[in-house]
């Protein structure tokens, strides 16, 4: 069976999503090819097997915990840290247990990667991640001590249940998945509440203010309007330390819906090609599929200086027939040595003089004259046209 690293393209290209979300539309617009490569089938892998760096994963785990906590607190009117309502929110989401569960989940996922290794294991204790989250939260959180809003999550109740009837009954609903009745688009709205006789849609955010937050909230207003027939009179973005309220008229929502329709059409058109258009930029070096995107790889490599220590990504052409422990090759117009243990060499793609390889997380030796392939180094064969 052809190994994942010898596959030059997906075995089955990804189809456009049956339903888009705000984040998927953003991802497709940023780089259609990245979305397509990551969501396509690669041999035995249902999707491109990603291997995030542990430090990035730790940040994700901490951020997700804060998001979960803020949503639970938002339903309770953002109570003070010492209040019973705050403790109730912490218990509802099992805040402390979140970190152990996520560390265990990600370590199991990383271990299943074709090139797992000691550098790709989460080693920070869950309690330390929890303390990190608490510190970040305390630095920014501003309690409102408002009246409790939604009594319980209504996730999954947007099908047979009428969201507006539920809102009239409860006064507020939270975490409700709403789909547009005509466009293939949906979103999970954090909170919808009745305020001064009108409907207010609230989205909770834990990071810095961004223009895209307002765009996303407008689309959630469109979803509620088209799903229930009741147009929201207010939109609100609740950050940890402040709240932005937006008055919204029918013309605003109609314009947002028109932009949404155009975005969906653009996404479908972009993903109709295989491979889809690549949009190289500063983030190409962080793309999990960078070795399988010629345009992105070239842009990324052009931004790198000559590596002299640590680990790096490198494209190399085999100069002479390899030995069991390495070969002499050419990289960036200069001669380099590529070395590896015999046991590592047995798992590399077929090597012969003239073959091109892309090495990810290869170890730099001798100030950049030698590169060592370790068990966790990803070694991709490169087709001639890439």
HELIX and SHEET records of a PDB file:
HELIX    1   1 UNK A    4  UNK A    6  5                                   3    
HELIX    2   2 UNK A   22  UNK A   30  1                                   9    
HELIX    3   3 UNK A   32  UNK A   39  1                                   8    
HELIX    4   4 UNK A   54  UNK A   74  1                                  21    
HELIX    5   5 UNK A   84  UNK A   92  1                                   9    
HELIX    6   6 UNK A   95  UNK A  111  1                                  17    
HELIX    7   7 UNK A  126  UNK A  140  1                                  15    
HELIX    8   8 UNK A  163  UNK A  170  1                                   8    
HELIX    9   9 UNK A  211  UNK A  228  1                                  18    
HELIX   10  10 UNK A  250  UNK A  271  1                                  22    
HELIX   11  11 UNK A  284  UNK A  286  5                                   3    
HELIX   12  12 UNK A  290  UNK A  292  5                                   3    
HELIX   13  13 UNK A  294  UNK A  302  1                                   9    
HELIX   14  14 UNK A  342  UNK A  345  1                                   4    
HELIX   15  15 UNK A  366  UNK A  368  5                                   3    
SHEET    1   A 5 UNK A 172  UNK A 179  0                                        
SHEET    2   A 5 UNK A 186  UNK A 195 -1                                        
SHEET    3   A 5 UNK A 198  UNK A 204 -1                                        
SHEET    4   A 5 UNK A 234  UNK A 238  1                                        
SHEET    5   A 5 UNK A 243  UNK A 247 -1                                        
SHEET    1   B 6 UNK A 378  UNK A 381  0                                        
SHEET    2   B 6 UNK A 356  UNK A 365 -1                                        
SHEET    3   B 6 UNK A 311  UNK A 318 -1                                        
SHEET    4   B 6 UNK A 326  UNK A 331 -1                                        
SHEET    5   B 6 UNK A 334  UNK A 339 -1                                        
SHEET    6   B 6 UNK A 370  UNK A 372  1                                        
END                                                                             
